[in-house]
Every structure is written in structure tokens, then in C-alpha cells.
Amino acid sequence: MIYTVGRTQIYLDGFEVCCRLGEPMQKKGKAEDYPGGSVWETFEEAQKYATEGFSVFGVVADWENDTIPSEKGKDWHDLQRDANLIMVCPKCGNPSRWIQSGIPRWTIACRSCKEIISIP
């Protein structure tokens, strides 16, 4: 697994729609007019770019085989194929169960670090 950074609200909305449709949410890879989504090898590297309003998400892809160094930045790579996204714990970066819970909108239960986090 590698990581990406996205606008929290947009990604959560996307996960909500995909869940309803029974389809995985995907990170777009390279296309004719697009170099591929920005990805980082580690959670800690991606976290540096997750400023206010942004969160880190997991990408089911391989750093060595599915990415190439970005021409736009030295700290990240460009994803070369579409790949499924997964929700990860915002504290430790491990895959976590995010539960739609009404208010707050999402509750994260992380088995790794034992955190329970609410996101409005």
C-alpha cells in the first residue's frame, strides 16, 4: 500500500457514493492528458502534505511497479494506473474501519492504535 492526500470532504463524499453503489473508490492513474495522481511511499511522507482540510488515504498499489517520479515535485511519485483507495487511520496510517454514523458523519475505529476518532 502507498498513500495519497486529498480534500477530506470530497474524498469522504466519494467514499459514501461508492459504498452506496457497491463499488470501490479509485485514484486516477496516468492518462493521455494527466500524469497520474500524486502518491507517497509512506504515511508519514504523505502527512506532511495533508494541510488543513486535507487527509491521507491509502492506495492499493506498489511504489516500485505502479509509480514513477513526478516531474512536478521531488517528494512524490505519479500513479501510473488506476488503483483502489482505502480509508486509513489519521493517527497511524493503517487501514481502518470508517463507519458512517450520522452525526458525527464518520467514526473511525482503528484496530492498530486503538483510536476512536469522529469526523464531522
N, C-alpha and C positions, 0 to 999 in steps of 0.2 A: 504494500500500500504506500502511496505517496499522498501529498496534500495540496490543496488549493485554498485560495482565500476568495470569499465572495460576500456581497452585501447580504447581511444576515436576513433581513426581511424578504428580499427577493428569493433567496435560496429556500427559506422556510415555506414561503408560498408555493414554490415549485415542488418541494417535497410533499406538501399537502395535496396538491393536484395529482401528482404521480401516485401517491398512496391510494387516492380515490379511484384512479384508473387501473391500479394494479400493475403499474409499470415502474421500472427503475428510473431515477433521475440521472441524467448524463452530463458529463463535462465534454464540451465540444473539442475535438481534436483538429488537426490540420485540415484545411480546406483550400480550395483554389485561391480564395481571397482572404484567408485567415491563417496566421501562423500556428494556431493551436492555443488552447488555454494555458495560462501560466500555472506552473506546478513547482513544488519544492520537495526535496527528498525527505526532510524531517518535519515533524510537527513544530519543533522549536524554531526552525528557519521560517516556516510559514507564519508563525505567530508574530514575528517581527513586522509583518506587513498587514496584520489584522488590526487596523486602527479603529477608532470609534465607528460603530455601525457595520463593521465587517467581522466575519467569523472564519475559522478554519474548518474545512470539510475534508473527508477522506476521499481519495480517488483510487479505484481498483485498477491499478496499472503498475508497471515496473519501470523504475527510474532508468535502468540501463537500456531496456529494449523499446520503451514506448515514448521516450522523450529525447529532445536534442537541446543543446544550449541555446538560450534565447539571444537574438541579436539586439534586443531592446534592454536587456538587463543582465548583469553578471551573476546575480544571486538566484536566478530561477531558470527553469527549462520550459520549453513549449511542448505541450502534449501532441503527439503525432497521430493519435487515433481517438475516436470517441470512447469514453470509459464511464462506467457507473460511478456515481457519487454515493458516499455513505456518511451518515452523521457520526461525529466523534465527540468525545467529551472535551469541553472547552478548557478543562484543567490539565488533563494528562494526554489527550490526543488519541486515546484508544477507542475503537469502535464502541458505541454506546447505544442504549435503547432510549430513543426520544419518544415520549408519549404525548399525543395531543390531549390536552386536559381542560380545554375551555379557558378559564382564567385562573392562573396564568396560561397563556396559549400552549406552551410546551413545558414539559418536565423531563429532565434528563436524569436517568438513573445509571450511574457508571459502576460497573462491577469491579473495575480495576482499582480505582482510587476511592471507591465507596461514597462518592459525592452525589448529592441530590440537588439539582440546580433548576431553578424556574426561570423561564424566559417569557416575558410578556408578549 
